[in-house]
Amino acid sequence: MVSSGWCFLAAMIVAYGFANLLQSVAAARTTVHHTFDPGLLLRLAGHRTYLVGLSCQIAGFVLAFLARRDLPLFLVQASVAAGLGVTAILGVVVLKWRLPVAEVALLALLFAGITALVLSARPAPSKQLGTAGSVALLVALAVIAVLGVFAVRLHGAPGSVALGSLAGLAFSSAAVAARPLASAPSAEAFLAHPLFYLLIAHSIVGQLLLGLAMQRGSTTAAVAAMDAAGAVPAAIVGLLLLNDKIWPGREWVAAVGFLVTLAAVIGLTRYAQPQQHRSVPRRRDPAMVGASRSA
């Protein structure tokens, strides 16, 4: 019998593709922040485009959560990167992006790697994380937030990649929390579990970091950095602690697929160009307009 996780996985890729595009458009229209300020999320929430994109991301998050109930983290987290392909196609069709040949080749390589992971992944329920695992996720949250305070001072491509990478670590931690949480026996157990609150906290921090990253450069570079940084930790934790499985005899397929996927997303952080900042007019911040009038 085919696991429903595969359907959730496919829908998740599409949802994240739309989310990446819409949120990048909103981020490009918002005044660039140079501090680790949660107020950015409030400013972005003033854009209808961002709210629609956030809705798509929440839908993708829920679909990923459901997919993780059966599918291994190395597959689900790597497949999140496939949303880049959807984003690129939408950008070309809707916003008239012109993708360089290197970026097109890397996107094709990305899909090849994910295809290999799909062929090697074996559905299986998750093991539970103990108290030590929850404490580790709490410590990771604090470390990511502190690093974000320093990374937000970077500008241009370095800032985009650094902040995107930290966002990936936050979302990777959220994924680690979600995998065992998806097997909660009841709604009461789900809401009472410490992993639920860690999942929310990591997701909020990751969302803030991603918004900051998208303001500084290419959407593809920011999201690729996020996916590259988030795939490895989740894959390691999943295989060692959460009962992630690979079909017997296909271990080499999984290894090649994961390395190819990782190489593709890392390559995208290097060769992707800042499309949305050329094609989307930047809307002036109302506060800045008021200040200029009073000057």
VODOMAR-740477 format. One record per residue (C-alpha): y, x, z. Coordinates in pm, 1 decimal. Layout:
<rs>
{{Y,X,Z}}
...
</rs>
This chain:
<rs>
{{0.0,0.0,0.0}}
{{343.0,131.3,-98.3}}
{{574.4,188.3,198.1}}
{{895.6,-17.5,204.3}}
{{1068.5,309.1,290.8}}
{{1074.6,402.1,-77.3}}
{{1281.1,91.5,-161.4}}
{{1519.7,163.3,124.4}}
{{1550.1,524.0,2.3}}
{{1647.8,423.6,-352.4}}
{{1904.9,170.3,-231.5}}
{{2044.0,429.0,10.7}}
{{2114.2,676.0,-272.8}}
{{2316.5,416.3,-464.7}}
{{2509.3,307.6,-154.0}}
{{2605.1,664.8,-64.2}}
{{2712.2,731.7,-423.1}}
{{2963.6,445.6,-410.9}}
{{3073.8,546.3,-59.8}}
{{3149.0,906.2,-161.8}}
{{3365.1,799.2,-453.1}}
{{3565.7,528.3,-275.6}}
{{3629.0,732.9,38.1}}
{{3741.1,1035.1,-162.6}}
{{3994.7,820.6,-350.0}}
{{4136.3,693.0,-19.0}}
{{4140.6,1042.3,133.4}}
{{4333.9,1175.3,-167.6}}
{{4600.3,908.0,-111.5}}
{{4645.9,987.1,257.6}}
{{4871.7,1253.9,407.4}}
{{4670.3,1570.7,469.2}}
{{4595.6,1631.7,838.3}}
{{4597.5,1985.3,975.7}}
{{4462.6,1900.7,1320.8}}
{{4135.1,1754.7,1443.4}}
{{4304.4,1417.5,1487.3}}
{{4098.1,1095.4,1510.3}}
{{4414.4,920.5,1393.0}}
{{4311.7,1011.0,1039.4}}
{{4041.6,744.2,1057.7}}
{{4306.5,486.5,1150.6}}
{{4525.3,594.2,859.5}}
{{4231.6,580.1,620.0}}
{{4143.0,235.5,755.2}}
{{4477.5,117.9,618.7}}
{{4340.2,164.2,266.3}}
{{4129.0,-117.5,130.7}}
{{3946.7,132.7,-89.7}}
{{3841.1,332.6,216.0}}
{{3718.9,20.6,397.0}}
{{3504.4,-77.2,99.2}}
{{3373.3,278.9,83.1}}
{{3306.8,274.5,456.6}}
{{3114.0,-49.5,412.7}}
{{2902.2,120.4,147.4}}
{{2845.4,415.8,379.3}}
{{2741.6,185.9,664.2}}
{{2501.7,12.6,425.2}}
{{2367.5,354.0,323.5}}
{{2335.2,450.6,688.5}}
{{2136.2,136.6,768.4}}
{{1913.5,185.8,464.5}}
{{1857.7,551.2,561.2}}
{{1774.4,439.6,914.9}}
{{1511.4,199.7,780.6}}
{{1375.1,465.3,542.9}}
{{1336.9,712.8,832.3}}
{{1103.0,471.9,1008.3}}
{{824.7,586.1,774.5}}
{{954.0,870.1,556.3}}
{{1000.9,1231.2,673.3}}
{{1348.1,1362.9,748.2}}
{{1322.5,1643.1,490.7}}
{{1298.1,1377.4,218.6}}
{{1556.5,1129.5,347.3}}
{{1820.9,1392.5,427.4}}
{{1772.4,1572.3,95.3}}
{{1785.6,1240.1,-89.6}}
{{2127.4,1168.9,57.2}}
{{2247.4,1445.8,-174.8}}
{{2128.7,1241.6,-472.1}}
{{2424.9,1016.9,-401.0}}
{{2631.4,1297.8,-554.9}}
{{2477.2,1213.7,-890.5}}
{{2578.5,850.1,-854.4}}
{{2926.7,959.8,-746.7}}
{{2958.8,1189.4,-1048.9}}
{{2850.5,916.9,-1292.1}}
{{3094.9,667.7,-1139.3}}
{{3371.7,929.4,-1144.0}}
{{3317.5,996.6,-1513.5}}
{{3299.0,627.4,-1606.8}}
{{3568.1,484.9,-1377.9}}
{{3809.7,770.8,-1305.0}}
{{3753.1,971.8,-1625.3}}
{{3643.3,1283.6,-1441.0}}
{{3550.4,1577.3,-1663.4}}
{{3257.1,1755.3,-1507.8}}
{{3211.1,2124.2,-1595.5}}
{{2881.5,2223.6,-1756.7}}
{{2776.8,2414.2,-1443.1}}
{{2819.8,2103.1,-1228.0}}
{{2616.0,1887.7,-1468.1}}
{{2337.3,2148.0,-1468.7}}
{{2336.7,2165.7,-1088.9}}
{{2320.2,1786.7,-1059.7}}
{{2018.6,1787.3,-1292.3}}
{{1860.0,2058.6,-1076.3}}
{{1932.0,1846.3,-768.7}}
{{1741.1,1550.2,-909.3}}
{{1450.2,1776.0,-1004.9}}
{{1427.9,1906.5,-648.8}}
{{1440.3,1559.6,-495.9}}
{{1171.4,1440.2,-736.9}}
{{944.5,1716.8,-605.7}}
{{1016.0,1607.3,-247.0}}
{{931.1,1247.2,-331.7}}
{{596.4,1357.8,-474.5}}
{{511.6,1560.9,-163.5}}
{{634.8,1335.8,119.7}}
{{373.2,1141.5,316.2}}
{{489.2,833.9,511.9}}
{{414.1,845.5,886.2}}
{{566.1,701.8,1207.5}}
{{779.0,930.4,1423.0}}
{{702.2,1089.1,1756.6}}
{{955.5,1039.8,2036.3}}
{{1210.5,1296.2,2153.1}}
{{1206.4,1376.8,2522.9}}
{{1495.3,1425.8,2763.5}}
{{1536.7,1784.6,2644.3}}
{{1587.7,1660.3,2289.5}}
{{1861.7,1418.6,2398.5}}
{{2037.4,1692.9,2595.2}}
{{2018.6,1923.2,2291.2}}
{{2182.3,1656.8,2074.1}}
{{2458.9,1613.4,2333.2}}
{{2525.2,1988.9,2337.3}}
{{2525.9,1992.7,1955.6}}
{{2790.2,1718.0,1955.9}}
{{3021.1,1924.6,2177.3}}
{{2971.2,2241.5,1970.3}}
{{3040.8,2062.2,1640.0}}
{{3359.4,1906.1,1779.5}}
{{3488.2,2241.6,1906.3}}
{{3415.8,2411.1,1573.4}}
{{3593.5,2125.1,1398.4}}
{{3912.5,2199.2,1594.5}}
{{3917.4,2547.8,1439.7}}
{{3786.2,2457.4,1092.2}}
{{4059.6,2198.2,1039.2}}
{{4310.9,2485.4,1018.4}}
{{4154.6,2603.4,692.0}}
{{4304.9,2486.7,364.2}}
{{4178.0,2431.4,11.4}}
{{3816.3,2495.8,-84.7}}
{{3726.9,2696.3,229.9}}
{{3848.1,2412.5,449.5}}
{{3665.8,2154.3,240.3}}
{{3336.2,2344.7,261.2}}
{{3370.4,2432.5,631.6}}
{{3457.6,2078.9,739.2}}
{{3196.5,1930.4,505.7}}
{{2932.9,2160.8,655.8}}
{{3022.4,2052.8,1009.2}}
{{3008.5,1690.0,898.7}}
{{2658.2,1762.6,765.2}}
{{2549.7,1902.8,1101.2}}
{{2684.1,1593.6,1276.8}}
{{2508.1,1355.4,1037.7}}
{{2191.7,1568.3,1059.0}}
{{2194.7,1527.4,1437.7}}
{{2245.3,1153.6,1390.5}}
{{1942.2,1150.8,1159.4}}
{{1729.9,1331.5,1418.3}}
{{1829.5,1066.8,1672.7}}
{{1762.2,784.7,1426.2}}
{{1406.9,884.9,1327.8}}
{{1241.1,811.6,1667.0}}
{{1493.4,536.6,1746.9}}
{{1379.0,342.2,1439.9}}
{{1042.9,290.3,1610.6}}
{{1191.9,118.0,1917.4}}
{{964.3,-173.1,2015.9}}
{{1246.8,-424.1,2080.5}}
{{1620.5,-477.2,2043.4}}
{{1665.1,-428.3,2418.1}}
{{1486.0,-93.3,2409.2}}
{{1688.6,5.7,2103.4}}
{{2026.4,-64.5,2267.1}}
{{1927.7,90.2,2600.0}}
{{1802.3,416.3,2449.7}}
{{2031.8,722.4,2495.2}}
{{1962.0,821.7,2134.5}}
{{2146.4,509.4,2017.4}}
{{2473.4,628.3,2172.4}}
{{2421.4,985.0,2055.8}}
{{2365.0,851.6,1704.5}}
{{2696.2,661.0,1717.7}}
{{2889.5,958.0,1858.5}}
{{2755.6,1202.7,1598.5}}
{{2826.2,952.8,1319.5}}
{{3190.7,906.0,1425.5}}
{{3249.8,1281.5,1450.2}}
{{3078.9,1332.1,1113.8}}
{{3292.1,1061.3,953.5}}
{{3613.2,1221.2,1080.1}}
{{3507.1,1566.4,958.1}}
{{3410.6,1429.7,616.3}}
{{3747.8,1257.9,578.6}}
{{3925.7,1584.4,661.9}}
{{3704.3,1773.4,415.2}}
{{3775.4,1531.7,130.6}}
{{4149.4,1582.0,173.5}}
{{4124.7,1952.6,99.4}}
{{3940.0,1983.9,-231.7}}
{{3661.3,1859.2,-452.2}}
{{3468.4,1553.1,-340.9}}
{{3154.6,1708.7,-484.6}}
{{3209.4,2032.4,-291.8}}
{{3277.6,1852.9,37.8}}
{{2974.7,1624.3,7.1}}
{{2750.0,1904.2,-123.0}}
{{2846.8,2123.8,173.7}}
{{2769.5,1832.5,403.5}}
{{2429.7,1774.1,244.3}}
{{2337.4,2144.0,240.7}}
{{2425.9,2196.4,606.9}}
{{2255.8,1876.3,714.7}}
{{1927.7,1908.5,528.2}}
{{1783.7,2222.8,688.4}}
{{1816.4,2141.2,1062.3}}
{{1680.9,1789.1,1015.5}}
{{1387.6,1914.7,808.3}}
{{1292.3,2175.5,1069.5}}
{{1317.9,1934.0,1362.9}}
{{1130.8,1665.4,1173.0}}
{{837.3,1888.4,1080.1}}
{{811.4,2054.9,1422.4}}
{{883.1,1767.7,1660.3}}
{{889.9,1427.4,1488.7}}
{{555.8,1404.6,1305.3}}
{{696.3,1443.2,952.5}}
{{406.0,1476.2,707.3}}
{{335.6,1634.5,367.5}}
{{43.0,1531.9,148.0}}
{{-241.8,1789.3,176.2}}
{{-229.4,2042.0,-106.9}}
{{133.9,1960.4,-189.7}}
{{297.7,2188.9,62.2}}
{{409.8,2420.7,-217.4}}
{{564.4,2126.7,-404.6}}
{{762.2,2032.7,-94.0}}
{{874.6,2392.7,-40.2}}
{{985.9,2437.9,-401.7}}
{{1155.0,2097.7,-407.5}}
{{1343.8,2165.3,-86.7}}
{{1459.2,2511.2,-199.1}}
{{1567.1,2380.3,-540.3}}
{{1757.1,2092.5,-378.1}}
{{1924.2,2325.5,-130.5}}
{{2017.9,2573.8,-405.4}}
{{2168.7,2292.1,-611.9}}
{{2388.0,2156.4,-333.3}}
{{2502.1,2506.7,-233.0}}
{{2584.0,2575.9,-597.8}}
{{2788.4,2257.5,-612.6}}
{{3007.2,2381.8,-325.6}}
{{3089.4,2683.6,-543.8}}
{{3137.2,2533.2,-890.4}}
{{3262.5,2180.4,-822.4}}
{{3626.1,2119.2,-919.4}}
{{3874.6,1893.5,-734.6}}
{{3854.5,1592.3,-966.5}}
{{4008.8,1318.0,-757.4}}
{{4325.3,1510.6,-677.7}}
{{4409.1,1529.2,-1049.0}}
{{4320.1,1170.3,-1136.0}}
{{4436.8,974.8,-830.1}}
{{4808.5,946.2,-751.5}}
{{4879.4,1037.7,-389.4}}
{{5042.8,753.0,-198.3}}
{{5323.8,866.1,28.1}}
{{5267.8,811.1,396.0}}
{{5496.9,529.3,525.4}}
{{5596.4,740.5,826.7}}
{{5701.6,1026.8,601.9}}
{{5902.8,787.4,382.2}}
{{6086.1,655.8,687.3}}
{{6160.0,1005.6,810.3}}
{{6305.1,1109.3,475.6}}
{{6529.5,802.6,470.0}}
{{6665.2,870.5,815.0}}
{{6729.9,1238.9,740.3}}
</rs>
